[in-house]
Amino acid sequence: MAPASPAATPSGGSYASAPAVVQAVACRAECVDEDTVKAGSTLRLSGQGMHRVRSVIFLGGPGDADDKLVPALRWAKTIADVKVPEGAASGRVRARNGDGALARPSRDV
């Protein structure tokens, strides 16, 4: 998985980009209802610096045993879309830039 700190890389350097700031998460397609997603649903993360996001980590419960890393489907300045993977547990998501810089975890989804 990614380095624990968004400011440092395993080699001791720092990331070239600032981490995204996820301000909202909403289901865009194939949702159970407005507040409930399932495997295959499309989530939209909105915020700042989203154009650098290339993947999203579904965090699930405490620890990283149930974390799921999936590629972003599309991204633009203020949004990034991602499909909910099979086996993703309810919980928070974390955007990851192409260079590994990590956003703070979102609210629960």
Buried (B, 14 or more C-beta within 10 A) or exposed (E): EBBEEBEEBEEEEEBEBEBBEBEEBBBBEEBEEEEEBEEEBBBBBBBBBBBBBBBBBBBBEEEEEBBBBBEBBEBEEBBBBBBBEEEBEEBBBBBBBBEBBBBEBBEEB
